């Protein structure tokens, strides 16, 4: 775990990300791994739940973006919609904007 004095010196997200990229070179290749390390080191409420995961295990797991896209496709079909009305409105608004900007192929 990160030393407390080092964690206190790194106040901004940019400083923290730079620290991770410098000290965890594998995080330079994978945003999800970068996120995991960030949460583990700098989010005290969550850090106890995320133990160190070696990058070679992370890179064999199903990609975060694949899972997000699958959720998106299901919700586009009207299945498993968000339970938070604010999220639902936001996603519908974005979908409408994309429909106006992007012509159907």
N, C-alpha and C positions, 0 to 999 in steps of 0.2 A: 504494500500500500504506500501511497505517496506520503512523504513526510509533511507534517502539518505546516511548518514554516514555508516550505516550497509551495504548498497549495495556497497559502495565504498571499504569497507574493504574486501568484498568477491570478489576476483579477478578471481579465477580459476573456471572452471565448477565444479570441485570436491568440492571445498568449498561451492559453491552455492547449489549443490545437497545435500550435508550434512546438510546445513541449512534447506532446504525444508524438508528432511526426519526427521529432529529433530522437526520441528515446525508444520508440516502437516503429522501426522502419517498415514493418509489414503493413502498418496502418496507412502508409502512403499509397498502397495498391488497392485498398478496399474501404469504401466509405462506411459500410456497416461495421467493420472491425474498428475503424476509427471511432464510431459512435459508441460501441461497446466499451472501449477503453476509456473514452471520455466520461461516460456514466459511472463506470467503476471507480475512476479517480476523483471526479469532481461533483458528483451528485450524492451527497451524504445519505439522503433518504433512500436511495436506490442501491448504493454501492454494496451494502450487505447482501443483496440478492444476486449480484453478479460476481462470480468468482472469475479468476483469470482463465481465459479460454485460448489455447494456442491457435495461432493463425492457420496452421495446417488443418485443423478441425473446422474452423469457420469457413474456409474456402471450399470445403466439400459439402457444406450444408446448402439447402435450397436458398436461393438468393432472395433477399428482402424485396427487391423490385418485382420479382416473379410473383411473390405472394401478394404484393400490393396490386399488381395488375389483375390478378385473378379475382381479388375482392372487387375491384373496379368493374370488371366485366359482369360479375354476378349482380352487382347493384344496378348496372345499366339495364339489366333485364328485369329489374323490379324486385329482385330477391334480396333478402337480408339487408334491408335498408338501415341506415344509421338510426340509433335509438334517440340520439340528441337532435331535436328539431333544428337547432342552429346549424349543425353540420349538414343536415339534409338540405336546408335552404342554400347554404354556401355551395355545396356540390352541384345542385340543380342550376344555380346561377352561373357557375363556371361552365357547365355543360351547354347552357344556352349560348354563352359567349363563343364557345368553340364552334358550335353549329353555325353561327353567323359568320365567323371568320373563315372556317375551313369548309370548302365545298365538298359535297359528297362525291366520292370516287366511284 
